[in-house]
């Protein structure tokens, strides 16, 4: 039995859904450009540099979800999918997902599940392990994170918890695949038996080259 895990942003997607959601809200007039855009870009640069304070970022990124009814957020997200996400869903990425049909597949992402669940469904991937925004019991969001963020070592913990919920231990799988672009994902790449660097950042490319990991491009 194979376990196949996919990072989402800059791996299956030709871009970052978390960053693009913020920019979408700015362009739609929901968020103030002067106040929000420079911080959004700053956090994105910190992520790429490997210096991101995940709790500070989540306090920033989840706050807009708490300001609007769920129905309004869902309506905005449908437009976001059409305008921003669908153009980033490349055919090579779709083909990679399809090659693993029949395996236990999941998207594993630091981006929150409100943003990413519809994207995972659009790829036809059955499971999602993501950072969970706290809900208020009426379907709305509080602006806080629930549980462990799905980031760096937290990705390993969250994947193991998800598998346990399905009644599986890691030893249930002959192969554990993980596809990612980012050195932030080294803990889960090292946990996998088949780590694959996908259009990797410079830090991950150096590690993958030194360790003989496959390097794949989905930009062709």
N, C-alpha and C positions, 0 to 999 in steps of 0.2 A: 504494500500500500504506500502511495506517495502523498506527502503533504507538500502543497505548493503555495507559497506566500508571495504576494506582490506588494511592494511599496507602490504608492499611487503618484504622488507629485514628482514630476520630472522623471518618472519611470514609465508607468503606463500612460500617464498624461504628458503631453508636450508643454508643460507649464506647471504652475503651483496653484492648486485650487483654493487654498487658504488665502493666499495673496490676492488672487483674482476675485474672490468673493468680496474682500474689502474694497478693491478697486471698483467692482461693480456697484456696490452700495454708494461709493463716492460719486461715480458717474451718473447714478440714478437720482442724486440729490438727497439721499437718505442720511448720509454722513457729510460733515463739513470737510471740504477738501483741505483747507489750510490747517485744520487741527489734526486730521486723521492720516493724510497721505504720507507725510514725512515719517511718521511713526511706523506706519505699515511697511514702508520701504526699509526703514532702519531695522526692524525685527527680521525682515527677510534677509537682509545682508548679514545679520548676526547668525541666522540659521546656516547660511552657506559657509560662514567662517567657522562654524562649530562653537560659537560662544553664546548661543541663545539661552537666556534664563526662561525656561519653559513656563513657569508659573506667572512670571510677569507678562509674558506674551499672551497666555490664556486669559488673564484678567482683562487684557486689552481686546482680544479677539472675540471673547464670548459676551462682552458687555452689550454690543448691539442686539444680540438675540433676546435680551431681557427687556428691551424697550418697546417691543412690538408684539401684537398677537400672533399666535402660531399660524393662523390662516393667512395673514399678511406675509409672513416669512415664507410660507410654502408657495405662495403666488410669486413672490420675488425669485424664489429658487428655481421655479419652472422656467422663468425667463432667463435666469443665469445659466441654466443648463443649455438652453438653445443658443444663447449669444456667446458664451465664454467657454463652456466645457466641450460641447460637441465638436467644435473645430480642433480641439486638442486631443481628441480620441483618434489616434493614428491607426491605419490599417495594420502595420507591423505589430502594434501592441495587441490589437484584436486577434491577430493570428497567433501570437504567443499564448494568449489566454486560451484560445481554442485548442492548441496543441496539448494542453493539460486537461482537456475534458475527460471526466471520469476519475480524476484525482480529487482529493479533498483540497479545495481552493479557498483562499481568503485574501482580501485586501487588508494589509496591516499598515496603518497610517497614523501619524501624529495629529493630522487634521481632524477636527471634531466630526462626529457622526452625522450631525444635521447637514453639514456641507457634503459629506462623502457618501452617505448611504445611497442616494439616488445615482451617484456615479458608479459605484460598485454594481448596482443593479443593471445599469446601462451596459456595462461590460459583460453581463451575464455571470458574474462571480457570486457564488451562493452565500458567502460569509464575509463579514466585516469585523475587524478588530480595530477600533479607533478610540481616540480620546472622547470621553462621554461628557457632554454638557449636563449639568444638574437640571432636573425638571421640577416644577412646583406642584405636581400632583394634578394639575388641570391641563397638562399638555404644553404649557409654556415653559420658558427657561428662566433660571435665576441669575445667569451671568457667571456662575461658578462652575468649577469642574467637579465631576463625580468620580471618585476613586483615583487610581494611578493614571497619570497621563501616559499615553501610548507613545513614548519618546525614549530613545536610547535604551538603557537597561530596562525601562518600563515596557518596551515592546516585547522583550523576552518574557517578563512576568505576565503581561496581558495575554500573550499567545498561550503560555502554559496554563493559565486560568481558563481560557476559552476551551482548550483541548480537554482539560479535566471536566469541564461542564458537559462535554460530549462523551465522556467516559473513556478518554484516551490519555495515555502517557506518551512521552516522546519516543519511547522504545517500541511503540505500536507501528512505527513507520520505517520501512526499509530505507526511504530517502526523504530528506527534508530539504526542499528547495526554497531559496529566498532570492528574489530579484530586487535590486535597489541601486539607486544612483548616488547615494550619500554616505559619507564617512560617519555621519551621525548614527547610521544603522549598523555600525560594526558589531555591536553586541549580538544582534540577531543574525547577522551574516556569519559570525563565528559559531553560533549555536546550530546553524544549518549544516547539513552534510554536503549540500551542493549550493554554495554561495555563488551568485552571478552578479557581476557589476554591469549595470545598464547605463550607457552614456554617463560614466561616472565623473564626479567632481575630481579635482586634481589629487586630493588627499586619498580618496578611495582608489583611484587609478594606481597610485603608487603602491598601496597595500595589495591590491589585486595582482599587480604585476609581480611583486616580490613573492607572493604566496602561490602564484600559478593559478589563480582563480580565472574562470572564463570572463571575458569582457565582451558585452553584446551591445550593438547599437540598434535602436528602434527608430532612428532618424533617417534611415536610408529610404 
